[in-house]
């Protein structure tokens, strides 16, 4: 009888930031996202966050914990969607953003935490920070 009155929320449906599973800190002058998740859950969460943030995944190597991505500023993404650049089937924009916006996102597990770091191919730390911020906003 009491089961019929029970309502709950799936842990998978809750935002990681709301559950205090994601923390941001600085390491050697670079921002890092620490997740209280194992590697498999972190990989899945970051993959979903990339999709939600419309960050283009060019390639990935799960065994090494690396996503190779491209990222455009908000107004560029809107412009590309306006002209039909968004392809909803494969989660990518049919646009070459150029070398200036290419990144490697690494996921590493140490003890009971998993760490997410972004490195800009052109060495621009500010762009890496913006990308990590966008990923953090989209984590679920």
N, C-alpha and C positions, 0 to 999 in steps of 0.2 A: 504494500500500500504506500509506503513512504517513497519507493522508487518512482512512482508515477508523478510525484511532486518535485523530483530532483531536476535541477537544471544546472548545466555546467558549461564551461568554455574549454574547448580543445587547447591543450598547451601548444600544439603546432600552429594554431590560429592566432596566438597572442604575439604582439610585437616584442622582439627581443629587448628593445630598450625599455619598454614598460615593465618587463620582467627582471630588469637589472642584470640581464645576461651579457650585455655589451658595455664595455668601458673603453674610454679613449684616454690615451696618455702619450707623452712625448718621449722619444728614445733617440738620443744623438741628434736632436733638432728635427726629427721627423715624427709625424703623427702615426700612431699605431692603434688599431682596434683590437681589444682583447675580448674574446668570446668565451663564456663559461660553457663550452660545448666541445664534444669530441670532433675529430677531423671530419668525419662523414657528415655530421649535422652542420658543421661550419661551412663545408664545401657547398652543401645544398642551400643553406641560407644565403651565402654570398652569391651563388648562381641566380637565385630568385631575386635578390636585391639588384643585381646587374640588369636583369630583365625589367624589373619594375622601374628602374631609373633610366631605362632606354640607353644603356651603355652597351656598345657593340662588342660582342665577344668574337674576336677574329680567330682565335684558337685557344685550346686549353690542354694542359697536361696534368691530369689528376694525380698521377703517380709522383710528380714533382711538386704538386700543389700550386700550379701557376695558371693564371688566366692571362691571355694576351688580349688587350682591349683597346678600343678607340673611344674617345669621348668628345662630344661637341658641346659648346655652351648652349644654354637653354634656348636662346633666340635662334641659333642655327638649327637645333632639332625641330623647332616649330616650323621654320622655313622649309626644311626637308620634308616634313609631313605634309605641309601645304601643297607641295609639288609631287606628292605621291611617293616619296622616298621610303616611307615606312613599309616594311614587309612583315606582316603579323605572323606569317607561317614559320619563319626561322629566326625571329627575334633579332633582326639586323636592319640597319639602314643601308640602302644601296648607294652609299656615298663613300668615297675615299677621303678621310679627314686629313691625310698627310702625316708626315713623320712627327710634326710638332705635337700631336695629340695622341700618341701611342704610349701605352703603359703596360707594365707587368704588375699584376696583383698576385702577391704570394700569400699562401696560407700555410702556416707551420704550427705543429702541435708541440707544446712543451709542457710536460707534466699533465695537469688537468685543465689547461687552457689552450685555446687556439688563437693565433695572432694573424691579423690581416694587415698587410703593408702594401703600399702602392709606390712604384718607381716610374717616373716619367722617362721615356727613352731619350728625351733631349735634356734631361737633368733639371728641369724646372720643378723645384720643390713646391712652389705655390700651386701649380696645377695638380700635383700629386695630392696636396692637402684638400683641394676642392673636390677631387675625385673621391677620396676617402670619406669626406663629409657627405657627399651624395650617396655613397654606398651605405653609410651609417644611417642616414635618414630613411633608407629603403629596407633596412634589415627587418625581417619578420620571422 
